[in-house]
Amino acid sequence: MEPGGPPATGVLRSTALIALSLTFGLVQFDATVVNVALPTLRRDLGGSIGAAQWVVDGYAVPFAACMLAAGAWGDRIGHRRSCLIGFGLFGLSSLLSGLAAGWQLLIIGRVLQGVAAAIMLPPSLAMIGRLYPERRSRSRALGIWGGVATSGFAAGPIVGGLLITHAGWPAIFLINIPIVILVGAAIAITAPPDRPRPRRLDPVGTLLGTGSLAALAGAIIESGQGRPAVGLGLLVLAVITATGFVAVERRSAGPTMPPGLFRPAGFRWAIVTGFGFNFAMYGALLCVSLVLQSDFGFSALDGGLAVLPMALVVSIGATGSGFLAARLGPRRPMLAGFGLAAAGSVVIALGTWQRSPVLIITGLTVIGLCSLAMPAMTSVALNAAPADHAGLAGGALNTARQLGGAIGVAVLGALLNAGGPRDGATVALLVGTMVCGLAVVSAVRATTDDESAGRAR
């Protein structure tokens, strides 16, 4: 196998695809596994809802903020090397989180997990692009990637409920360690090596860009938790650092965000679509987890099992998306996914209003079909992005997604807290429905070039 080229087809390539898919699955698992642990954490560690919410957003904010820098870094030092460094940090931070005896160490551990996830994800997506360079085979591979990844997202509450019930909350973090060892070893053996690229980095621009994203997410979260003064201060900081980032980038010989990255319209609109996807999924899952446990008396295990139908639907939808996109193009799976997510949000809102757990779980299951949109959306972004910025493109897409998730948790969580389990959850889910409607519009815009190319053929 020649360095810099894709591995041979067959077992080696399939093994690499599964390992790289499990990378995203692990990242997604840790994004949602803590949702069912929040009541238990508050009971064992004390503290407010705000502290518990930072266990969620302490992961999501650095994940979103560091993704662009991590993508550029992976393009420079090599994608496989960058991914393995991320795995090492993820294992250490999971150990710290599992051994934490108070909120401070737990949140620090979650922040480090978020940084590690940001280092792992963009190169794993770039390596899949190199493994499957042809558009249709890439769409099918991304379907498998999406099925494994979104299974991790949906399985988090289920596995978390089982672990909390039988082993205690530290187990939801310590379980990562053997997974990190096994998947990291598989990537080291089977993933395609690539030559480091002598690309100049812009440390000042990287620091300013990372800081602006972190401050923006923090501003929304703090405002949603009833601290508008802190939120306003962070928003001002976000504007200042973003302005500095733009100024530095214009003069830099090696900008963090090359001007050509966002030139393709399909890539720009795929970024917007990714934001809407995570806003709807993360926000709805948080609302349902909290409502079922606080208003209906579900235990952590019951809350996890309530998500089981969604987990099955998510896996089927994401896997099917890649094959549908290869056959029909990416637009139809994307429109179907967001349309069904909007319908599911309405059903959940109706269930909270009528105090019906059956309707709530049914609506969450329908929302799971939003997974039809994810692999198709990722395929659009990878196909439209410049090939020499694959890691950075993956970082940009997932920055938008994770920022959307953090903001979805903050906004919908704030609406839920303000209005209570019935009125607040109903309003929150209707806001999620509107976001899904906007994502339908952005999906149409993102796939305009693909549809035109299909008609030309």
C-alpha positions in Angstrom: 0.0 0.0 0.0 1.6 3.2 -1.1 1.8 6.0 1.4 -0.8 8.7 0.6 -3.0 6.3 -1.5 -6.1 4.5 -0.5 -5.8 1.0 0.9 -6.7 -2.1 -1.2 -10.4 -2.8 -1.6 -12.0 -5.6 0.3 -11.7 -6.5 4.0 -9.0 -3.9 4.8 -11.1 -1.0 3.4 -14.3 -2.3 5.0 -12.6 -2.6 8.4 -11.2 0.9 8.1 -14.7 2.2 7.3 -16.3 0.5 10.3 -13.5 1.8 12.6 -13.8 5.4 11.3 -17.6 5.1 11.6 -17.2 4.0 15.2 -15.1 7.1 15.8 -18.1 9.3 15.1 -20.4 6.8 16.9 -18.2 7.3 20.1 -18.3 11.0 19.8 -22.1 11.0 19.4 -22.6 8.5 22.2 -20.8 10.8 24.6 -22.9 13.8 23.4 -26.1 12.1 24.5 -25.3 9.6 27.2 -25.3 12.2 29.9 -28.9 13.3 29.2 -30.3 10.5 31.4 -27.6 11.0 34.0 -28.5 14.6 34.9 -31.0 13.8 37.7 -28.6 11.2 39.2 -25.7 13.7 39.0 -27.7 16.3 40.7 -28.7 13.9 43.5 -25.1 12.6 44.0 -23.2 15.9 43.5 -25.8 18.5 44.4 -25.9 21.7 42.4 -28.4 23.4 40.1 -29.9 22.7 36.7 -27.4 25.1 35.3 -24.4 23.0 36.6 -26.0 19.9 35.2 -26.6 21.6 31.8 -22.9 22.5 31.7 -22.1 18.7 31.8 -23.9 18.6 28.4 -22.6 22.0 27.0 -19.2 21.6 28.5 -18.7 18.9 25.9 -20.6 20.5 23.0 -19.0 24.0 23.2 -15.3 23.1 22.9 -16.3 20.4 20.4 -17.9 23.1 18.2 -15.2 25.7 18.9 -12.1 23.6 18.3 -13.3 21.8 15.1 -12.0 24.3 12.6 -8.6 24.5 14.1 -8.5 20.7 14.5 -9.5 20.2 10.8 -6.7 22.5 9.6 -4.2 20.8 11.9 -5.2 17.4 10.6 -4.7 18.6 7.0 -1.2 19.7 8.0 0.1 16.8 10.1 -1.8 14.0 8.5 -5.3 12.7 9.1 -4.5 9.4 10.7 -1.9 10.8 13.1 -4.3 13.6 14.1 -7.2 11.1 14.7 -5.0 8.9 16.9 -3.9 11.8 19.0 -7.5 12.7 19.5 -8.2 9.1 20.7 -5.5 9.3 23.3 -6.8 12.5 24.7 -10.4 11.1 24.7 -9.4 8.1 26.7 -7.6 10.2 29.3 -10.4 12.7 29.6 -13.0 9.9 30.0 -10.9 8.5 32.9 -10.9 12.0 34.5 -14.7 12.3 34.1 -15.3 8.9 35.6 -13.2 9.5 38.6 -14.5 13.1 39.3 -15.8 13.6 42.8 -17.4 17.0 42.1 -18.8 19.3 39.4 -15.6 21.1 38.8 -13.5 18.1 37.8 -16.4 16.5 35.9 -16.9 19.6 33.8 -13.2 19.9 33.2 -13.2 16.3 32.0 -16.1 17.0 29.7 -14.4 20.0 28.2 -11.3 17.9 27.5 -13.5 15.2 25.9 -15.0 17.9 23.7 -11.6 19.0 22.6 -10.6 15.4 21.9 -13.7 14.8 19.9 -12.9 17.9 17.8 -9.5 16.5 17.0 -10.9 13.0 16.1 -13.8 13.8 13.9 -12.6 15.9 10.9 -9.7 13.5 10.0 -12.0 10.5 10.3 -14.4 12.0 7.8 -11.5 13.0 5.5 -10.1 9.5 5.5 -13.5 8.1 4.5 -13.5 10.5 1.5 -10.1 9.2 0.5 -11.1 5.6 1.0 -14.1 6.1 -1.4 -13.3 8.7 -3.9 -16.1 7.9 -6.4 -19.3 9.8 -5.7 -21.8 6.9 -5.5 -19.6 4.6 -3.5 -18.8 7.5 -1.2 -22.6 8.0 -0.7 -23.0 4.4 0.2 -20.0 4.5 2.6 -21.4 7.6 4.3 -24.7 5.7 4.7 -22.9 3.0 6.7 -20.9 5.8 8.6 -24.2 7.6 9.4 -25.9 4.4 10.5 -23.1 3.6 13.0 -22.7 7.2 14.1 -26.3 8.0 14.7 -26.7 4.6 16.5 -24.2 6.0 19.0 -26.3 9.2 19.3 -29.5 7.3 20.0 -27.9 4.5 22.0 -26.4 6.9 24.5 -29.6 7.3 26.7 -30.3 3.5 26.5 -26.8 2.4 27.5 -26.5 5.3 29.9 -29.7 4.2 31.7 -28.5 0.6 32.0 -25.1 1.6 33.3 -26.4 4.2 35.8 -28.9 1.6 37.2 -26.4 -1.2 37.5 -23.0 0.4 37.9 -23.5 4.1 38.8 -22.9 7.2 36.7 -19.1 7.0 36.5 -19.5 3.9 34.3 -21.0 6.1 31.4 -17.5 7.6 31.1 -15.2 4.7 32.0 -16.9 2.5 29.3 -15.1 4.7 26.7 -11.6 3.5 27.7 -11.7 -0.1 26.2 -13.6 1.3 23.1 -10.9 3.9 22.6 -8.2 1.2 22.7 -9.9 -1.2 20.3 -11.1 1.4 17.7 -7.8 3.3 17.9 -5.8 0.2 17.2 -8.0 -0.7 14.2 -7.5 2.8 12.8 -3.8 2.6 13.3 -3.6 -0.7 11.4 -6.2 -0.2 8.6 -6.8 3.5 7.9 -5.1 5.0 4.9 -1.8 6.8 5.7 -1.3 10.2 4.2 1.6 12.5 3.8 1.7 15.6 6.0 1.2 18.8 4.0 3.6 21.7 4.5 0.8 24.2 5.1 1.4 27.3 7.2 -0.7 27.7 10.3 -2.0 30.9 11.7 -1.9 30.6 15.5 -3.3 34.0 16.2 -6.2 33.6 13.8 -6.9 30.1 15.1 -7.0 31.3 18.7 -9.3 34.2 17.8 -11.6 31.9 15.7 -11.8 29.3 18.4 -12.5 31.9 21.1 -15.3 33.6 19.1 -17.1 30.3 18.6 -16.8 29.4 22.2 -17.9 32.8 23.4 -20.9 32.7 21.1 -22.1 29.3 22.3 -21.4 30.3 25.9 -23.4 33.6 25.5 -26.5 31.7 24.3 -26.2 29.1 27.0 -25.8 31.6 29.8 -28.7 33.7 28.6 -30.8 30.6 28.4 -30.0 29.8 32.0 -31.3 33.1 33.2 -28.0 35.0 33.4 -28.5 37.7 30.7 -25.7 39.9 31.9 -23.1 37.2 31.6 -24.6 36.2 28.2 -24.3 39.8 27.0 -20.7 40.0 28.1 -19.9 36.8 26.2 -21.7 38.0 23.1 -19.7 41.2 23.1 -16.5 39.1 23.5 -17.7 36.9 20.6 -18.1 39.9 18.4 -14.7 41.4 19.3 -12.8 38.1 18.7 -14.7 37.5 15.5 -13.8 40.9 14.2 -10.2 40.3 15.1 -10.3 36.9 13.4 -11.5 38.5 10.1 -8.8 41.2 10.3 -6.0 38.7 10.9 -7.3 36.3 8.3 -7.2 39.0 5.6 -3.5 39.6 6.2 -2.4 36.0 6.9 -0.3 34.1 4.4 -1.7 30.8 5.8 -5.3 31.7 6.8 -7.2 29.3 9.0 -10.2 29.6 6.7 -9.0 29.7 3.0 -11.1 32.0 0.9 -12.0 29.2 -1.5 -13.5 26.9 1.1 -16.9 28.6 1.2 -17.0 29.5 -2.5 -19.2 26.6 -3.6 -22.8 27.3 -2.8 -23.6 23.7 -2.1 -21.0 23.6 0.7 -22.3 26.8 2.2 -25.9 25.6 2.3 -24.8 22.2 3.6 -23.2 24.0 6.5 -26.6 25.7 7.3 -28.4 22.4 6.9 -26.1 20.7 9.4 -26.8 23.5 12.0 -30.5 22.8 11.7 -30.1 19.0 11.9 -28.3 19.1 15.3 -30.5 21.9 16.7 -33.6 19.8 16.2 -32.2 16.4 17.2 -30.2 17.5 20.3 -32.9 19.9 21.5 -35.8 17.4 21.1 -33.8 14.6 22.9 -33.0 16.9 25.8 -36.6 18.0 26.2 -38.0 14.5 26.1 -35.4 13.1 28.5 -36.1 15.8 31.1 -39.9 15.7 30.7 -40.2 11.9 31.0 -38.1 11.9 34.2 -39.3 15.1 35.9 -42.9 15.1 34.9 -43.8 11.5 34.4 -41.5 9.9 37.0 -39.5 7.8 34.6 -36.2 6.4 36.0 -32.9 6.8 34.2 -33.3 3.2 32.8 -37.0 3.8 31.8 -36.0 7.1 30.1 -33.3 5.2 28.2 -35.6 2.4 27.1 -38.1 5.0 25.9 -35.5 6.0 23.3 -35.1 2.5 22.0 -37.6 2.8 19.1 -35.8 6.0 18.1 -32.4 4.2 18.2 -33.7 1.6 15.8 -35.2 4.1 13.4 -32.1 6.3 13.5 -29.9 3.4 12.4 -32.2 2.3 9.6 -32.7 5.8 8.3 -29.1 6.8 8.3 -27.9 3.6 6.6 -30.7 3.9 4.0 -29.9 7.5 3.4 -26.5 6.7 1.8 -28.0 4.1 -0.6 -30.9 6.4 -1.5 -28.6 9.3 -2.1 -26.5 7.1 -4.4 -29.6 6.1 -6.4 -31.8 9.2 -6.3 -29.4 12.0 -5.4 -29.1 13.7 -2.0 -32.1 16.0 -2.1 -34.9 13.6 -1.6 -33.5 11.9 1.5 -32.7 15.3 3.0 -36.2 16.6 2.4 -37.8 13.5 3.7 -35.6 13.5 6.9 -36.4 17.1 7.8 -40.1 16.8 6.9 -40.5 13.8 9.2 -38.5 15.5 12.0 -41.0 18.5 11.8 -43.9 16.1 12.0 -42.4 14.3 15.0 -41.8 17.5 16.8 -45.5 18.4 16.5 -46.5 14.9 17.8 -44.2 15.4 20.9 -45.6 18.9 21.5 -49.1 17.4 21.4 -48.0 14.6 23.8 -46.6 17.0 26.3 -49.8 19.1 26.1 -52.1 16.1 26.6 -49.7 14.4 29.1 -49.3 11.3 27.0 -46.0 9.4 27.2 -47.1 7.2 24.3 -47.4 10.2 22.0 -44.1 11.7 23.2 -42.2 8.4 22.5 -44.0 8.1 19.2 -43.0 11.6 18.2 -39.4 11.0 19.2 -39.4 7.9 17.1 -40.6 9.8 14.1 -37.9 12.5 14.7 -35.4 9.7 14.5 -36.1 9.6 10.7 -34.3 12.9 10.5 -31.3 10.6 10.2 -32.3 10.2 6.5 -30.8 13.7 6.0 -27.4 13.3 7.7 -25.3 11.1 5.3 -26.8 12.8 2.3 -26.0 16.2 3.7 -22.4 15.1 4.5 -22.1 13.8 1.0 -23.1 17.1 -0.5 -20.6 18.9 1.7 -17.7 16.6 0.9 -18.5 16.6 -2.9 -18.7 20.4 -3.0 -15.6 21.2 -0.8 -12.1 21.7 -2.3 -10.3 18.3 -2.1 -7.1 19.8 -0.6 -9.1 21.0 2.4 -10.9 17.8 3.3 -10.1 17.9 7.0 -11.0 21.6 7.3 -14.3 21.1 5.3 -15.2 18.3 7.7 -14.3 20.5 10.6 -16.5 23.4 9.2 -19.5 21.1 8.7 -19.3 19.6 12.1 -18.6 22.9 13.8 -22.0 24.1 12.4 -23.6 20.8 13.6 -22.2 20.9 17.1 -22.9 24.6 17.4 -26.4 23.9 16.4 -26.6 21.2 19.0 -25.3 23.4 21.8 -27.7 26.3 20.8 -30.6 23.8 20.5 -29.9 22.5 24.0 -29.6 26.1 25.3 -32.7 27.6 23.6 -35.1 24.6 23.9 -33.8 24.0 27.5 -34.4 27.6 28.4 -38.0 27.5 27.0 -38.6 24.2 28.8 -37.4 25.7 32.1 -39.3 28.9 31.7 -42.7 27.4 30.9 -42.6 24.1 32.7 -42.9 20.5 31.5 -46.2 21.2 29.7 -46.3 24.7 28.3 -42.5 25.1 28.1 -42.0 21.8 26.3 -44.8 22.5 23.9 -43.3 25.9 22.9 -39.8 24.4 22.7 -40.9 21.6 20.3 -42.8 24.0 18.1 -39.6 26.1 17.8 -37.8 22.9 16.8 -40.5 22.4 14.1 -39.8 25.8 12.6 -36.1 25.1 12.5 -36.8 21.8 10.6 -38.8 23.9 8.1 -35.9 26.3 7.6 -33.6 23.2 7.1 -35.9 22.0 4.3 -35.2 25.4 2.5 -31.5 25.1 3.0 -31.5 21.5 1.9 -33.1 22.6 -1.4 -30.4 25.3 -1.9 -27.6 22.9 -1.0 -28.6 20.3 -3.6 -29.4 22.7 -6.5 -26.1 21.9 -8.2 -26.5 18.1 -7.7 -30.0 18.2 -9.2 -28.8 20.3 -12.2 -26.0 17.8 -12.8 -28.4 14.9 -12.6 -30.7 16.5 -15.2 -27.8 17.2 -17.4 -26.8 13.5 -17.3 
